Amino acid sequence: MCTAATYQTKDFYFGRTLDYDFSYGEEIVVMPRNFPLSFRYLGKMEKHYAFLGVAHVEGDYPLYYDAVNEKGLGMAGLNFVGNAHYKNAQEDRENVTTYEFIPWVLGQCATVEEAKTLLVKINLTKDHFHEKLPAAQLHWILADSKSCITVESVPEGLKVYDNPVGVLTNNPTFEQQMFALNNYMHLSPVDPVNHFSDGLPLSVYSRGMGALGLPGDLSSQSRFVRAAFVKMNSLSGDSEEESVSQFFHILGSVDQQRGCCLVGEGKFEITIYTSCCNATKGIYYYTTYENHRITGVDMHREDLEGSGLVRYPMIQEQQIAMQN
């Protein structure tokens, strides 16, 4: 399970948590403009926008979980098990497999509006990368500094939703997640007022009581509500340090700790990594479960006119700075 969010200060930020019970050995991967992208049905894209994000590299092919391109467009895929539905290739559509979807969009779109135009033409197919890596059941969030959308491939077809909260988790469908926010319209960062009864001397006895009722469990619907409330009420300065720090605090509100979500014999879902990408500047920051020190990779320090992937393994070991 996962949570993705956007955040705007002076720059635009985009990131996510990856919550799962095991890792595929994902890395920070920079794809330069001349890395040849081969698509199953749509030929080869010899030149494209550069982008960076987290991917599992199989052979020499990066399977991106999330990424941001040099134009400031971000995209992430999140589990959507039981709801995702893909079709066979169709003659009258541009057929894109799920594992190609992120590079297909980020390689040629500079904005969400450009991506919307592209999405009208495509069909997401059920093709597997190979037999040990079947098509993942996902839905996606796409965002830039001006707008955000959610994309879901369901039995009725490809649905594209405007996403005014800039947050996405997993099930249920996005329109159901948005509707559920109606149940929490009373939440506030401000202390509550006694509406219960004029005949009772009820009073505030603690700070934070305006958020009484904010769900605290680990379900995807509850994480959506919690992340949306925290993100929509978040304030920080405009500096890089303040913005990045606040973004990690936003996603920290849905962090999953080992031992709290049992998924099998001795297996627990945890937050494997949390990311925050300054999409404006092309800098990818991340933390991992064992290492909460923020690490960054700047795509513009690489040769973006190159033709080979640039890969950085995630730093997993805890790094503690002693003051004495």
Disulfide bonds with the S-S distance in Angstrom:
none
